[in-house]
Amino acid sequence: MFKKGEKVIAGFTEEIGIVAQVDKGHEQLEVEYPDGSYRVIGFSNVRRVEDK
């Protein structure tokens, strides 16, 4: 499960954003990008950024 504040890669853009809100009921996340924009996206289109 995703958590607020976690770094993720959303969609096919390969842009890294931060989880702003999690909606478990609809299986969606609101992701905030570095430029200040937000995007709502389904769990299946998001993957975690692995710390190396």
PDBQT receptor file of N, H, CA, C and O in Angstrom, charges set to zero:
ATOM      1  N   MET A   1       0.840  -1.182   0.000  1.00  0.00    +0.000 N 
ATOM      2  CA  MET A   1       0.000   0.000   0.000  1.00  0.00    +0.000 C 
ATOM      3  C   MET A   1       0.884   1.244   0.000  1.00  0.00    +0.000 C 
ATOM      4  O   MET A   1       1.950   1.261   0.615  1.00  0.00    +0.000 OA
ATOM      5  N   PHE A   2       0.439   2.254  -0.679  1.00  0.00    +0.000 N 
ATOM      6  H   PHE A   2      -0.427   2.240  -1.179  1.00  0.00    +0.000 HD
ATOM      7  CA  PHE A   2       1.174   3.510  -0.755  1.00  0.00    +0.000 C 
ATOM      8  C   PHE A   2       0.868   4.371   0.463  1.00  0.00    +0.000 C 
ATOM      9  O   PHE A   2      -0.208   4.275   1.052  1.00  0.00    +0.000 OA
ATOM     10  N   LYS A   3       1.831   5.214   0.832  1.00  0.00    +0.000 N 
ATOM     11  H   LYS A   3       2.705   5.292   0.353  1.00  0.00    +0.000 HD
ATOM     12  CA  LYS A   3       1.679   6.099   1.981  1.00  0.00    +0.000 C 
ATOM     13  C   LYS A   3       1.925   7.541   1.570  1.00  0.00    +0.000 C 
ATOM     14  O   LYS A   3       2.695   7.807   0.647  1.00  0.00    +0.000 OA
ATOM     15  N   LYS A   4       1.279   8.462   2.248  1.00  0.00    +0.000 N 
ATOM     16  H   LYS A   4       0.654   8.246   2.998  1.00  0.00    +0.000 HD
ATOM     17  CA  LYS A   4       1.469   9.885   2.002  1.00  0.00    +0.000 C 
ATOM     18  C   LYS A   4       2.939  10.244   2.218  1.00  0.00    +0.000 C 
ATOM     19  O   LYS A   4       3.544   9.828   3.206  1.00  0.00    +0.000 OA
ATOM     20  N   GLY A   5       3.509  11.016   1.293  1.00  0.00    +0.000 N 
ATOM     21  H   GLY A   5       3.017  11.354   0.490  1.00  0.00    +0.000 HD
ATOM     22  CA  GLY A   5       4.901  11.443   1.391  1.00  0.00    +0.000 C 
ATOM     23  C   GLY A   5       5.892  10.518   0.703  1.00  0.00    +0.000 C 
ATOM     24  O   GLY A   5       7.083  10.823   0.645  1.00  0.00    +0.000 OA
ATOM     25  N   GLU A   6       5.419   9.393   0.180  1.00  0.00    +0.000 N 
ATOM     26  H   GLU A   6       4.451   9.145   0.227  1.00  0.00    +0.000 HD
ATOM     27  CA  GLU A   6       6.288   8.419  -0.473  1.00  0.00    +0.000 C 
ATOM     28  C   GLU A   6       6.598   8.860  -1.911  1.00  0.00    +0.000 C 
ATOM     29  O   GLU A   6       5.723   9.386  -2.598  1.00  0.00    +0.000 OA
ATOM     30  N   LYS A   7       7.836   8.647  -2.366  1.00  0.00    +0.000 N 
ATOM     31  H   LYS A   7       8.548   8.219  -1.808  1.00  0.00    +0.000 HD
ATOM     32  CA  LYS A   7       8.221   8.962  -3.738  1.00  0.00    +0.000 C 
ATOM     33  C   LYS A   7       7.737   7.855  -4.663  1.00  0.00    +0.000 C 
ATOM     34  O   LYS A   7       7.912   6.669  -4.385  1.00  0.00    +0.000 OA
ATOM     35  N   VAL A   8       7.125   8.268  -5.772  1.00  0.00    +0.000 N 
ATOM     36  H   VAL A   8       6.984   9.232  -5.998  1.00  0.00    +0.000 HD
ATOM     37  CA  VAL A   8       6.598   7.309  -6.744  1.00  0.00    +0.000 C 
ATOM     38  C   VAL A   8       6.870   7.797  -8.168  1.00  0.00    +0.000 C 
ATOM     39  O   VAL A   8       7.119   8.978  -8.410  1.00  0.00    +0.000 OA
ATOM     40  N   ILE A   9       6.815   6.851  -9.090  1.00  0.00    +0.000 N 
ATOM     41  H   ILE A   9       6.613   5.891  -8.893  1.00  0.00    +0.000 HD
ATOM     42  CA  ILE A   9       6.835   7.161 -10.518  1.00  0.00    +0.000 C 
ATOM     43  C   ILE A   9       5.429   6.867 -11.016  1.00  0.00    +0.000 C 
ATOM     44  O   ILE A   9       4.943   5.743 -10.895  1.00  0.00    +0.000 OA
ATOM     45  N   ALA A  10       4.774   7.881 -11.576  1.00  0.00    +0.000 N 
ATOM     46  H   ALA A  10       5.168   8.795 -11.674  1.00  0.00    +0.000 HD
ATOM     47  CA  ALA A  10       3.379   7.745 -11.988  1.00  0.00    +0.000 C 
ATOM     48  C   ALA A  10       3.252   7.700 -13.499  1.00  0.00    +0.000 C 
ATOM     49  O   ALA A  10       3.803   8.546 -14.203  1.00  0.00    +0.000 OA
ATOM     50  N   GLY A  11       2.525   6.712 -13.991  1.00  0.00    +0.000 N 
ATOM     51  H   GLY A  11       2.078   6.025 -13.418  1.00  0.00    +0.000 HD
ATOM     52  CA  GLY A  11       2.241   6.607 -15.412  1.00  0.00    +0.000 C 
ATOM     53  C   GLY A  11       3.463   6.281 -16.246  1.00  0.00    +0.000 C 
ATOM     54  O   GLY A  11       4.436   5.703 -15.763  1.00  0.00    +0.000 OA
ATOM     55  N   PHE A  12       3.388   6.663 -17.498  1.00  0.00    +0.000 N 
ATOM     56  H   PHE A  12       2.597   7.133 -17.891  1.00  0.00    +0.000 HD
ATOM     57  CA  PHE A  12       4.450   6.342 -18.446  1.00  0.00    +0.000 C 
ATOM     58  C   PHE A  12       5.390   7.517 -18.673  1.00  0.00    +0.000 C 
ATOM     59  O   PHE A  12       6.293   7.437 -19.507  1.00  0.00    +0.000 OA
ATOM     60  N   THR A  13       5.188   8.610 -17.938  1.00  0.00    +0.000 N 
ATOM     61  H   THR A  13       4.455   8.676 -17.261  1.00  0.00    +0.000 HD
ATOM     62  CA  THR A  13       6.011   9.802 -18.125  1.00  0.00    +0.000 C 
ATOM     63  C   THR A  13       7.367   9.675 -17.454  1.00  0.00    +0.000 C 
ATOM     64  O   THR A  13       8.286  10.439 -17.749  1.00  0.00    +0.000 OA
ATOM     65  N   GLU A  14       7.496   8.695 -16.538  1.00  0.00    +0.000 N 
ATOM     66  H   GLU A  14       6.750   8.074 -16.298  1.00  0.00    +0.000 HD
ATOM     67  CA  GLU A  14       8.729   8.484 -15.770  1.00  0.00    +0.000 C 
ATOM     68  C   GLU A  14       9.046   9.667 -14.854  1.00  0.00    +0.000 C 
ATOM     69  O   GLU A  14      10.172   9.788 -14.372  1.00  0.00    +0.000 OA
ATOM     70  N   GLU A  15       8.062  10.542 -14.608  1.00  0.00    +0.000 N 
ATOM     71  H   GLU A  15       7.147  10.444 -15.000  1.00  0.00    +0.000 HD
ATOM     72  CA  GLU A  15       8.256  11.655 -13.686  1.00  0.00    +0.000 C 
ATOM     73  C   GLU A  15       8.114  11.164 -12.252  1.00  0.00    +0.000 C 
ATOM     74  O   GLU A  15       7.224  10.374 -11.935  1.00  0.00    +0.000 OA
ATOM     75  N   ILE A  16       8.997  11.640 -11.400  1.00  0.00    +0.000 N 
ATOM     76  H   ILE A  16       9.720  12.281 -11.658  1.00  0.00    +0.000 HD
ATOM     77  CA  ILE A  16       8.942  11.270  -9.990  1.00  0.00    +0.000 C 
ATOM     78  C   ILE A  16       8.131  12.321  -9.251  1.00  0.00    +0.000 C 
ATOM     79  O   ILE A  16       8.342  13.522  -9.420  1.00  0.00    +0.000 OA
ATOM     80  N   GLY A  17       7.201  11.852  -8.429  1.00  0.00    +0.000 N 
ATOM     81  H   GLY A  17       7.030  10.876  -8.291  1.00  0.00    +0.000 HD
ATOM     82  CA  GLY A  17       6.373  12.732  -7.627  1.00  0.00    +0.000 C 
ATOM     83  C   GLY A  17       6.242  12.193  -6.211  1.00  0.00    +0.000 C 
ATOM     84  O   GLY A  17       6.774  11.134  -5.880  1.00  0.00    +0.000 OA
ATOM     85  N   ILE A  18       5.528  12.938  -5.387  1.00  0.00    +0.000 N 
ATOM     86  H   ILE A  18       5.095  13.799  -5.656  1.00  0.00    +0.000 HD
ATOM     87  CA  ILE A  18       5.293  12.581  -3.992  1.00  0.00    +0.000 C 
ATOM     88  C   ILE A  18       3.799  12.316  -3.807  1.00  0.00    +0.000 C 
ATOM     89  O   ILE A  18       2.963  13.084  -4.284  1.00  0.00    +0.000 OA
ATOM     90  N   VAL A  19       3.470  11.236  -3.118  1.00  0.00    +0.000 N 
ATOM     91  H   VAL A  19       4.149  10.613  -2.730  1.00  0.00    +0.000 HD
ATOM     92  CA  VAL A  19       2.068  10.924  -2.843  1.00  0.00    +0.000 C 
ATOM     93  C   VAL A  19       1.499  11.997  -1.906  1.00  0.00    +0.000 C 
ATOM     94  O   VAL A  19       1.998  12.194  -0.798  1.00  0.00    +0.000 OA
ATOM     95  N   ALA A  20       0.446  12.688  -2.366  1.00  0.00    +0.000 N 
ATOM     96  H   ALA A  20       0.040  12.529  -3.266  1.00  0.00    +0.000 HD
ATOM     97  CA  ALA A  20      -0.188  13.736  -1.570  1.00  0.00    +0.000 C 
ATOM     98  C   ALA A  20      -1.407  13.208  -0.825  1.00  0.00    +0.000 C 
ATOM     99  O   ALA A  20      -1.722  13.672   0.270  1.00  0.00    +0.000 OA
ATOM    100  N   GLN A  21      -2.094  12.229  -1.428  1.00  0.00    +0.000 N 
ATOM    101  H   GLN A  21      -1.838  11.852  -2.318  1.00  0.00    +0.000 HD
ATOM    102  CA  GLN A  21      -3.303  11.684  -0.823  1.00  0.00    +0.000 C 
ATOM    103  C   GLN A  21      -3.547  10.281  -1.361  1.00  0.00    +0.000 C 
ATOM    104  O   GLN A  21      -3.271  10.004  -2.528  1.00  0.00    +0.000 OA
ATOM    105  N   VAL A  22      -4.065   9.398  -0.514  1.00  0.00    +0.000 N 
ATOM    106  H   VAL A  22      -4.289   9.623   0.434  1.00  0.00    +0.000 HD
ATOM    107  CA  VAL A  22      -4.366   8.019  -0.903  1.00  0.00    +0.000 C 
ATOM    108  C   VAL A  22      -5.860   7.793  -0.735  1.00  0.00    +0.000 C 
ATOM    109  O   VAL A  22      -6.417   8.056   0.330  1.00  0.00    +0.000 OA
ATOM    110  N   ASP A  23      -6.510   7.303  -1.790  1.00  0.00    +0.000 N 
ATOM    111  H   ASP A  23      -6.058   7.089  -2.656  1.00  0.00    +0.000 HD
ATOM    112  CA  ASP A  23      -7.928   6.952  -1.744  1.00  0.00    +0.000 C 
ATOM    113  C   ASP A  23      -8.028   5.439  -1.930  1.00  0.00    +0.000 C 
ATOM    114  O   ASP A  23      -8.073   4.945  -3.057  1.00  0.00    +0.000 OA
ATOM    115  N   LYS A  24      -8.062   4.707  -0.813  1.00  0.00    +0.000 N 
ATOM    116  H   LYS A  24      -8.026   5.108   0.103  1.00  0.00    +0.000 HD
ATOM    117  CA  LYS A  24      -8.083   3.240  -0.863  1.00  0.00    +0.000 C 
ATOM    118  C   LYS A  24      -9.361   2.717  -1.487  1.00  0.00    +0.000 C 
ATOM    119  O   LYS A  24      -9.333   1.707  -2.190  1.00  0.00    +0.000 OA
ATOM    120  N   GLY A  25     -10.480   3.380  -1.247  1.00  0.00    +0.000 N 
ATOM    121  H   GLY A  25     -10.503   4.201  -0.676  1.00  0.00    +0.000 HD
ATOM    122  CA  GLY A  25     -11.770   2.929  -1.760  1.00  0.00    +0.000 C 
ATOM    123  C   GLY A  25     -11.836   2.904  -3.276  1.00  0.00    +0.000 C 
ATOM    124  O   GLY A  25     -12.427   1.996  -3.862  1.00  0.00    +0.000 OA
ATOM    125  N   HIS A  26     -11.227   3.905  -3.918  1.00  0.00    +0.000 N 
ATOM    126  H   HIS A  26     -10.747   4.642  -3.442  1.00  0.00    +0.000 HD
ATOM    127  CA  HIS A  26     -11.238   3.973  -5.378  1.00  0.00    +0.000 C 
ATOM    128  C   HIS A  26      -9.907   3.535  -5.980  1.00  0.00    +0.000 C 
ATOM    129  O   HIS A  26      -9.717   3.601  -7.194  1.00  0.00    +0.000 OA
ATOM    130  N   GLU A  27      -8.983   3.086  -5.123  1.00  0.00    +0.000 N 
ATOM    131  H   GLU A  27      -9.137   3.033  -4.136  1.00  0.00    +0.000 HD
ATOM    132  CA  GLU A  27      -7.653   2.642  -5.548  1.00  0.00    +0.000 C 
ATOM    133  C   GLU A  27      -6.952   3.689  -6.406  1.00  0.00    +0.000 C 
ATOM    134  O   GLU A  27      -6.448   3.398  -7.490  1.00  0.00    +0.000 OA
ATOM    135  N   GLN A  28      -6.934   4.933  -5.881  1.00  0.00    +0.000 N 
ATOM    136  H   GLN A  28      -7.343   5.170  -4.999  1.00  0.00    +0.000 HD
ATOM    137  CA  GLN A  28      -6.299   6.036  -6.582  1.00  0.00    +0.000 C 
ATOM    138  C   GLN A  28      -5.374   6.802  -5.650  1.00  0.00    +0.000 C 
ATOM    139  O   GLN A  28      -5.541   6.798  -4.430  1.00  0.00    +0.000 OA
ATOM    140  N   LEU A  29      -4.396   7.457  -6.257  1.00  0.00    +0.000 N 
ATOM    141  H   LEU A  29      -4.260   7.461  -7.247  1.00  0.00    +0.000 HD
ATOM    142  CA  LEU A  29      -3.477   8.336  -5.532  1.00  0.00    +0.000 C 
ATOM    143  C   LEU A  29      -3.534   9.719  -6.143  1.00  0.00    +0.000 C 
ATOM    144  O   LEU A  29      -3.780   9.869  -7.340  1.00  0.00    +0.000 OA
ATOM    145  N   GLU A  30      -3.306  10.729  -5.320  1.00  0.00    +0.000 N 
ATOM    146  H   GLU A  30      -3.106  10.607  -4.347  1.00  0.00    +0.000 HD
ATOM    147  CA  GLU A  30      -3.064  12.064  -5.826  1.00  0.00    +0.000 C 
ATOM    148  C   GLU A  30      -1.565  12.278  -5.687  1.00  0.00    +0.000 C 
ATOM    149  O   GLU A  30      -1.020  12.192  -4.587  1.00  0.00    +0.000 OA
ATOM    150  N   VAL A  31      -0.901  12.558  -6.799  1.00  0.00    +0.000 N 
ATOM    151  H   VAL A  31      -1.343  12.628  -7.693  1.00  0.00    +0.000 HD
ATOM    152  CA  VAL A  31       0.549  12.699  -6.825  1.00  0.00    +0.000 C 
ATOM    153  C   VAL A  31       0.900  14.156  -7.087  1.00  0.00    +0.000 C 
ATOM    154  O   VAL A  31       0.354  14.775  -8.000  1.00  0.00    +0.000 OA
ATOM    155  N   GLU A  32       1.818  14.709  -6.282  1.00  0.00    +0.000 N 
ATOM    156  H   GLU A  32       2.261  14.206  -5.540  1.00  0.00    +0.000 HD
ATOM    157  CA  GLU A  32       2.299  16.080  -6.471  1.00  0.00    +0.000 C 
ATOM    158  C   GLU A  32       3.665  16.027  -7.133  1.00  0.00    +0.000 C 
ATOM    159  O   GLU A  32       4.549  15.285  -6.703  1.00  0.00    +0.000 OA
ATOM    160  N   TYR A  33       3.829  16.821  -8.181  1.00  0.00    +0.000 N 
ATOM    161  H   TYR A  33       3.112  17.424  -8.531  1.00  0.00    +0.000 HD
ATOM    162  CA  TYR A  33       5.088  16.872  -8.919  1.00  0.00    +0.000 C 
ATOM    163  C   TYR A  33       5.914  18.079  -8.474  1.00  0.00    +0.000 C 
ATOM    164  O   TYR A  33       5.372  19.006  -7.872  1.00  0.00    +0.000 OA
ATOM    165  N   PRO A  34       7.209  18.080  -8.760  1.00  0.00    +0.000 N 
ATOM    166  CA  PRO A  34       8.088  19.173  -8.328  1.00  0.00    +0.000 C 
ATOM    167  C   PRO A  34       7.658  20.563  -8.812  1.00  0.00    +0.000 C 
ATOM    168  O   PRO A  34       7.966  21.562  -8.163  1.00  0.00    +0.000 OA
ATOM    169  N   ASP A  35       6.953  20.634  -9.938  1.00  0.00    +0.000 N 
ATOM    170  H   ASP A  35       6.702  19.822 -10.465  1.00  0.00    +0.000 HD
ATOM    171  CA  ASP A  35       6.512  21.941 -10.446  1.00  0.00    +0.000 C 
ATOM    172  C   ASP A  35       5.250  22.449  -9.746  1.00  0.00    +0.000 C 
ATOM    173  O   ASP A  35       4.746  23.522 -10.077  1.00  0.00    +0.000 OA
ATOM    174  N   GLY A  36       4.736  21.672  -8.770  1.00  0.00    +0.000 N 
ATOM    175  H   GLY A  36       5.146  20.800  -8.501  1.00  0.00    +0.000 HD
ATOM    176  CA  GLY A  36       3.567  22.085  -8.002  1.00  0.00    +0.000 C 
ATOM    177  C   GLY A  36       2.253  21.552  -8.532  1.00  0.00    +0.000 C 
ATOM    178  O   GLY A  36       1.210  21.772  -7.915  1.00  0.00    +0.000 OA
ATOM    179  N   SER A  37       2.273  20.860  -9.655  1.00  0.00    +0.000 N 
ATOM    180  H   SER A  37       3.120  20.682 -10.156  1.00  0.00    +0.000 HD
ATOM    181  CA  SER A  37       1.038  20.303 -10.212  1.00  0.00    +0.000 C 
ATOM    182  C   SER A  37       0.677  18.992  -9.525  1.00  0.00    +0.000 C 
ATOM    183  O   SER A  37       1.521  18.338  -8.913  1.00  0.00    +0.000 OA
ATOM    184  N   TYR A  38      -0.597  18.625  -9.641  1.00  0.00    +0.000 N 
ATOM    185  H   TYR A  38      -1.282  19.157 -10.138  1.00  0.00    +0.000 HD
ATOM    186  CA  TYR A  38      -1.119  17.391  -9.048  1.00  0.00    +0.000 C 
ATOM    187  C   TYR A  38      -1.750  16.543 -10.131  1.00  0.00    +0.000 C 
ATOM    188  O   TYR A  38      -2.194  17.055 -11.159  1.00  0.00    +0.000 OA
ATOM    189  N   ARG A  39      -1.787  15.225  -9.891  1.00  0.00    +0.000 N 
ATOM    190  H   ARG A  39      -1.426  14.810  -9.056  1.00  0.00    +0.000 HD
ATOM    191  CA  ARG A  39      -2.440  14.311 -10.821  1.00  0.00    +0.000 C 
ATOM    192  C   ARG A  39      -3.050  13.167 -10.021  1.00  0.00    +0.000 C 
ATOM    193  O   ARG A  39      -2.416  12.644  -9.104  1.00  0.00    +0.000 OA
ATOM    194  N   VAL A  40      -4.265  12.778 -10.356  1.00  0.00    +0.000 N 
ATOM    195  H   VAL A  40      -4.781  13.203 -11.101  1.00  0.00    +0.000 HD
ATOM    196  CA  VAL A  40      -4.908  11.619  -9.742  1.00  0.00    +0.000 C 
ATOM    197  C   VAL A  40      -4.697  10.444 -10.684  1.00  0.00    +0.000 C 
ATOM    198  O   VAL A  40      -4.958  10.538 -11.883  1.00  0.00    +0.000 OA
ATOM    199  N   ILE A  41      -4.219   9.334 -10.126  1.00  0.00    +0.000 N 
ATOM    200  H   ILE A  41      -4.007   9.258  -9.152  1.00  0.00    +0.000 HD
ATOM    201  CA  ILE A  41      -3.876   8.181 -10.952  1.00  0.00    +0.000 C 
ATOM    202  C   ILE A  41      -4.172   6.902 -10.178  1.00  0.00    +0.000 C 
ATOM    203  O   ILE A  41      -4.075   6.879  -8.951  1.00  0.00    +0.000 OA
ATOM    204  N   GLY A  42      -4.528   5.847 -10.885  1.00  0.00    +0.000 N 
ATOM    205  H   GLY A  42      -4.606   5.866 -11.881  1.00  0.00    +0.000 HD
ATOM    206  CA  GLY A  42      -4.843   4.563 -10.264  1.00  0.00    +0.000 C 
ATOM    207  C   GLY A  42      -3.606   3.839  -9.753  1.00  0.00    +0.000 C 
ATOM    208  O   GLY A  42      -2.504   4.040 -10.263  1.00  0.00    +0.000 OA
ATOM    209  N   PHE A  43      -3.794   3.005  -8.753  1.00  0.00    +0.000 N 
ATOM    210  H   PHE A  43      -4.689   2.842  -8.339  1.00  0.00    +0.000 HD
ATOM    211  CA  PHE A  43      -2.687   2.239  -8.158  1.00  0.00    +0.000 C 
ATOM    212  C   PHE A  43      -1.904   1.458  -9.211  1.00  0.00    +0.000 C 
ATOM    213  O   PHE A  43      -0.679   1.364  -9.123  1.00  0.00    +0.000 OA
ATOM    214  N   SER A  44      -2.592   0.898 -10.203  1.00  0.00    +0.000 N 
ATOM    215  H   SER A  44      -3.586   0.975 -10.275  1.00  0.00    +0.000 HD
ATOM    216  CA  SER A  44      -1.932   0.032 -11.184  1.00  0.00    +0.000 C 
ATOM    217  C   SER A  44      -0.963   0.786 -12.086  1.00  0.00    +0.000 C 
ATOM    218  O   SER A  44      -0.128   0.164 -12.743  1.00  0.00    +0.000 OA
ATOM    219  N   ASN A  45      -1.057   2.119 -12.129  1.00  0.00    +0.000 N 
ATOM    220  H   ASN A  45      -1.735   2.624 -11.594  1.00  0.00    +0.000 HD
ATOM    221  CA  ASN A  45      -0.186   2.930 -12.979  1.00  0.00    +0.000 C 
ATOM    222  C   ASN A  45       0.921   3.620 -12.202  1.00  0.00    +0.000 C 
ATOM    223  O   ASN A  45       1.564   4.536 -12.716  1.00  0.00    +0.000 OA
ATOM    224  N   VAL A  46       1.147   3.189 -10.966  1.00  0.00    +0.000 N 
ATOM    225  H   VAL A  46       0.624   2.445 -10.549  1.00  0.00    +0.000 HD
ATOM    226  CA  VAL A  46       2.140   3.842 -10.111  1.00  0.00    +0.000 C 
ATOM    227  C   VAL A  46       3.103   2.781  -9.598  1.00  0.00    +0.000 C 
ATOM    228  O   VAL A  46       2.709   1.655  -9.295  1.00  0.00    +0.000 OA
ATOM    229  N   ARG A  47       4.371   3.161  -9.508  1.00  0.00    +0.000 N 
ATOM    230  H   ARG A  47       4.692   4.075  -9.754  1.00  0.00    +0.000 HD
ATOM    231  CA  ARG A  47       5.348   2.272  -8.882  1.00  0.00    +0.000 C 
ATOM    232  C   ARG A  47       6.259   3.083  -7.962  1.00  0.00    +0.000 C 
ATOM    233  O   ARG A  47       6.493   4.272  -8.178  1.00  0.00    +0.000 OA
ATOM    234  N   ARG A  48       6.755   2.418  -6.949  1.00  0.00    +0.000 N 
ATOM    235  H   ARG A  48       6.565   1.452  -6.774  1.00  0.00    +0.000 HD
ATOM    236  CA  ARG A  48       7.608   3.071  -5.953  1.00  0.00    +0.000 C 
ATOM    237  C   ARG A  48       8.982   3.369  -6.523  1.00  0.00    +0.000 C 
ATOM    238  O   ARG A  48       9.478   2.660  -7.398  1.00  0.00    +0.000 OA
ATOM    239  N   VAL A  49       9.587   4.431  -6.010  1.00  0.00    +0.000 N 
ATOM    240  H   VAL A  49       9.184   5.007  -5.299  1.00  0.00    +0.000 HD
ATOM    241  CA  VAL A  49      10.986   4.745  -6.337  1.00  0.00    +0.000 C 
ATOM    242  C   VAL A  49      11.833   3.960  -5.352  1.00  0.00    +0.000 C 
ATOM    243  O   VAL A  49      11.701   4.115  -4.138  1.00  0.00    +0.000 OA
ATOM    244  N   GLU A  50      12.692   3.128  -5.879  1.00  0.00    +0.000 N 
ATOM    245  H   GLU A  50      12.799   3.002  -6.865  1.00  0.00    +0.000 HD
ATOM    246  CA  GLU A  50      13.569   2.317  -5.036  1.00  0.00    +0.000 C 
ATOM    247  C   GLU A  50      14.800   3.118  -4.633  1.00  0.00    +0.000 C 
ATOM    248  O   GLU A  50      15.509   3.642  -5.491  1.00  0.00    +0.000 OA
ATOM    249  N   ASP A  51      15.055   3.214  -3.334  1.00  0.00    +0.000 N 
ATOM    250  H   ASP A  51      14.479   2.788  -2.636  1.00  0.00    +0.000 HD
ATOM    251  CA  ASP A  51      16.262   3.891  -2.843  1.00  0.00    +0.000 C 
ATOM    252  C   ASP A  51      17.455   2.964  -3.049  1.00  0.00    +0.000 C 
ATOM    253  O   ASP A  51      17.408   1.779  -2.721  1.00  0.00    +0.000 OA
ATOM    254  N   LYS A  52      18.515   3.529  -3.593  1.00  0.00    +0.000 N 
ATOM    255  H   LYS A  52      18.553   4.492  -3.859  1.00  0.00    +0.000 HD
ATOM    256  CA  LYS A  52      19.710   2.712  -3.853  1.00  0.00    +0.000 C 
ATOM    257  C   LYS A  52      20.864   3.159  -3.006  1.00  0.00    +0.000 C 
ATOM    258  O   LYS A  52      21.951   2.586  -3.091  1.00  0.00    +0.000 OA
TER     259      LYS A  52
